Amino acid sequence: MTTELDRLAVRLREFARARDWEQFHTPKNLAMALVGEVGELVAEFQWLTPAQADHLDPETLARVRAELGDVLLYLVRLADTVGIDLSEAANAKLDENERRYDPASYRGSTRKAPPLTS
């Protein structure tokens, strides 16, 4: 089954290939670009109060949308480059978190769970 993320990965692969950018899309470079885009996303929230961050004005919301798009594109491209299925990885991580953070012990708490033992 082809997912939206799979289609996006193929489109990004073709985008890079058409521009001969594959040479620049190494895992290291893509990870660094991803961090840069996350920084740009964070900058949109940096000086907002919690109330402002909860109710973004249309102009800020448009910038946040664009930065989220950039973050997703670099994340999908990085995962594709190293051969990781993002949906599978995210579901595996959520499965692990469900085991680590049972609702009865962690409801309303921000404390970290101890590492899982095999």
Secondary structure, DSSP 8 states (H G I E B T S, - for coil): ---HHHHHHHHHHHHHHHTT-GGG--HHHHHHHHHHHHHHHHHHHTT--HHHHHS--HHHHHHHHHHHHHHHHHHHHHHHHHT--HHHHHHHHHHHHHHHS-HHHHTT----------
